Amino acid sequence: MSDRDTHGLARGLTHYGDADFSLYLRRSFARSMGYSAEMLARPVVGIAQTASGFNNCHRALPELAEAVKRGVVAAGGLALEFPTVSLGEVFLHPTSLVYRNLMAMDTEEMLAAQPMDAAVLLGGCDKTVPAQLMGAASAGVPAVMLAAGPMMPASFRGERLGACTDCRRFWAQFRAGRLAREDIDAVEGSLATTAGTCAVMGTASTMAAIAEALGMSLPGTAAIPAVHADRLRAGEASGRLAVALAARPIRPSEVITAKSVENALRVLLAIGGSTNAVIHLTAIAGRLGLEVPLARLNELSDSTPVLVDLKPTGQHYMADLHAAGGIGAVMRELAGLLHLDARTVTGETLGERLAAPLPWVDRDVVRPFEDPYQPCGGLVALFGSLAPRGAVLKRSAADPALFEREGRAVVFDSLEDLAARIDAPDLDVRPDDFLVLRNAGPKSPAGMPEAGYLPIPAKLAREGVKDMVRISDARMSGTAFGTVVLHVAPEAAVGGPLALVRPGDRIRLSVRERRLDLLVDEQELARRRAAWQPPADAPRRGYRKLWFDHVLQADEGCDFDFLRGRA
């Protein structure tokens, strides 16, 4: 077998001390699965499968994998499906972000260790797409991203509903006493009625859009509903593309570049995307030694209009965006701001991809660049004495009346403290106060959950208060709406300024000046800093210890320090 090559099943042979024997043994065992010698000689396309009984969003992935296999075989390849960690957003404790890096490591190692010439990455639910892109970037195997696709909206008493912006709206009404128990139970059964990710511009849909904007997925695929036949056709086309990548490799490092990352940021801002995407895109770029400075986010935001009218910032759903022209329609409007020479996974440049005209665009969903929904981008970064390394606000989903404000801090020391006191009748809180949650960042026991969307205290909700300034080192679901400052860095658990805030302190927020400041003199802060003690309940074993010891702060993407690449 001296003529063996380094392609297909001959790639990355198991060590037995005899390479010829290794290939002979591998082919022998592969034949036990019923493959012919002719099929085993083909280029191998791995399909990273993340279907799981604990991941409702990925319910349709087995069928999608079959479509990918169809495309691979039709193009002359051999498709081999393999499982990886799957992250179902609402099924994981304490939060799915903690396990994003585990899934990224699993994906990276399986892409690199198993014999494949190219791969198709099947993901969808919030953290799976960034985990797969992080893993692929590090493994260096040619890969194409294929998202699960969003749910279709449901109907409830004559109103269109979709997870999960509408779930939060109805829950707020229930907490305020404006919705009966039997009504909220009926809503519960009507929010999520099909396979797929959240039907709005939440984190999952945002990351699918970013994958397309980066050039890591086929054009027009980000917004296709999970149950639409076009999603299966996208699977077949992705399988065909993977075979082409096996013949003429284009590695993730050739697609995910400084230019394509900036293109992705532009799209993120234009679609009013999730704040979580800033963390995930920073982590993806960081695997290749690329930076995503929050100061640069502000520069781009000031010149990038919001063009898409989707919940939680608008009225439409992802299915409407697909019908309106998809992310391609958005990128064509942004073309004058994009790096059109950025290479995509198909080998064409972004400019060549966007040169093909769209037959029709629904301007109720995607506005022209000259007539945007909002003149500036959906996200803004804040800096100041309370957030020396930055914080993020989704201004497109916030109340502008709260953007220039000074308020009294109402402080919650943990998620448990929040749960115990937020609805207490004797809570000392007024509508113009700032709700502050700390010890909810990446190194906290909470694992940086989507708890930054603090509920309005019950007694204020009953009075009709719908929004307040809320500040934390936690995250927020991309489906949420409100004036919520997130990702405060450094976090409280490592002694950041958030740890020093005391009830009654004054805090100043200025979106115009990009500032978030704790109005306490430095001498007093020094006394508090000297008395501060780190949390005593650090994990002692397993993956959670690995997370605690090596996770970086939000402004660095919450990746592990030993996984970041070098430029």
Beta strands, then each sheet from edge to edge (+ up, - down):
strand 1: 44-49
strand 2: 78-83
strand 3: 118-123
strand 4: 143-147
strand 5: 154-156
strand 6: 159-161
strand 7: 379-384
strand 8: 387-394
strand 9: 404-412
strand 10: 434-437
strand 11: 469-472
strand 12: 484-489
strand 13: 506-510
strand 14: 515-518
sheet 1: 2+ 1+ 3+ 4+
sheet 2: 5+ 6-
sheet 3: 7+ 8- 12+ 11+ 10+ 9+ 13- 14+
end
